[in-house]
Amino acid sequence: MDKPSKTPKQWAQEIEQVPQNIRSCVAKLVWWDYFGSQLNHDRWPELDKYLKYDANEVKVPATEVAKWLVKLGYRPEDADRRSRIENLKNV
C-alpha cells in the first residue's frame, strides 16, 4: 500500500459513510493497511472502535468491500486483492 494520503481523522470521517453492514470490515482493512505498523506510543485511535471482535458481524460480499475501498481511495487492483484476501469474518 502507498503511504496514507489522509489524516486518521479524514479516514474515520470517510469510513462513517460506508454502509453499516460492511463498515467494520472496511475499517479493519484500512487500519491494517495504513495504521497497523504504528508503534503503540505513536498510534492513532480514530479507527479503534472498529477493531473489536463482534460475534454478530457477518461475512460481507467481496465486491461490496472492494467498491467501498475504491471510493475511499484504494486503487481498484488493491481493493480487489484486499477484499478477497482479507474478507473473512472479523478480519
N, C-alpha and C positions, 0 to 999 in steps of 0.2 A: 504494500500500500504506500501511496505517497504520503508525505508529511501532511498533517491536518492543516487545511486552509481556513478553518473556522475555529473560533474560540469554543471552549466547552459549553459556555452559555448559549452560543448560537446553535451548536449541535442539539442541545437539550430543547431549545425552543422549536427547532425544526422537527425533532422526533415527536414532540407533542402533537404534531399534525398528522402523524401516521395513525391509521385506524387502530383502535384499542386492542383488537384481537391479534394483531401482529406486532404491536409497538414494542413489547418486551424482547421479542426475538431480534428485531431490527436494532434496538438499542444495545443489546448484548454484542451483536456483531460490530457495531460502531465502536463500542468500548474496547473490545479486544483488538480491533484493527488500529485504532488511533490512540488509545489511552492505557492499554493493558501493560505497556512496558514502563509506565511511570513508577518511580520509587515511591514508597508509601508516604514519605515526607513531602514529596512533590506532586502528589496525586490531586486530581480534580474530581470533586464529589458530585458533579452535576448529573451524572448518569447512574449513580449508585443505587437509586431506588428501583432500577430495573434489573439489578444483578442478583437479587434474592431468588431463592428457589420458590416456585409456585406450583403446587401439586395440581392446581386446576388449569394450568397453562396447556394449551392444545398445540399439536403439531400443525403448522400452517403451510399452505402451498408455496413451494419454492418460487414459483412465478410471481406471486404477490410480494414476497420478500425482496426479490430481485428488482421488481418495479419500484418499490419504495427506496431501495438503496440507490438506484439511479436518480430518483427525484432528490435524494439527499446529496448527490454529487459524486457517487461512485461511477467509474467507467463501466459501461454495460458488461464487458467481459469479466471485470472484477465482481460486479454484482451477481452475475450468473454463477460464477465459481463459488463465491461465498455462500450464496443461498442454497446451493446444492450440497456443499461440504458440511456446512455448519447447521443446516436446517434440521436439527434434532430437538426433541422435546427438552426444554430447559438448556439451551445452548450453553 
